[in-house]
Amino acid sequence: MIEVLQVAKRFTQGRGKKMRTVQAVDGVSFEAADGCITGLLGPNGAGKTTTLRILSTFLTQDAGEARVAGYDVVQRPMEVRRRLGYLPEQPPLDLDHTVSEYLGFCAALRGVQRKARTAAVSSAVERCGLGAVAGRLIGNLSKGFRQRVGLAQALVHSPSVIVLDEPTIGLDPFQIREIRNLIRSLAGDHTVLLSSHILPEVAMTCSRAVIVHRGRIAAEVNFDQGGA
């Protein structure tokens, strides 16, 4: 489960007389239930990515509390990271390695024991539909396959919680459909929090949406089971 309680984050922009403070997240509170796919929906600049970075321990909030799988993101960041898979908007890919090499490296970074890494990589490759390209250089793959590799690196250590930042941005309609189906397949085994600025995308992928506007929660919506 993901729990966010009155989280706030501000940034300082500019220099000298042009310096100003921007309140990116302003008292946000919501929960993402175990085994469900929850959407964080809002326009660009609404505070979605900042919220995800706080949950992923890349940023520290100025106020409030956040817990992932029961662990506080400030007090127990390493425990959070062990249980979290994170796909940022730009996947952190090594273009000069093959898919299998890269996922093996990610598994090692995430603490997967050496004797279990081959099985972990094979499982991520199979689940993300990467079998046909597992031996190819990531730099030679299409954007759709690169996005699948990004999802695979978030899954390779079997995390209980997965955070996805705009996972279908820049993909063509066919690739979007494939990634959407892949994300939906994660429900039940994982708690998924997905950010997007596209309402139909969230409605077709998530069971619930938290709508963010100007750093605050504007509404929460429950959807019927998403369709293809």
Secondary structure, DSSP 4 states (H G I P E B T S, - for coil): -EEEEEEEEEEEESSGGG-EEEEEEEEEEEEE-TT-EEEEE--TTSSHHHHHHHHTTSS--SEEEEEETTEETTT-HHHHHHTEEEE-SS----TTSBHHHHHHHHHHHTT--HHHHHHHHHHHHHHTT-GGGTTSBGGGS-HHHHHHHHHHHHHTT--SEEEEESTTTT--HHHHHHHHHHHHTTBTTBEEEEEES-HHHHHHH-SEEEEEETTEEEEEEE-PPP--
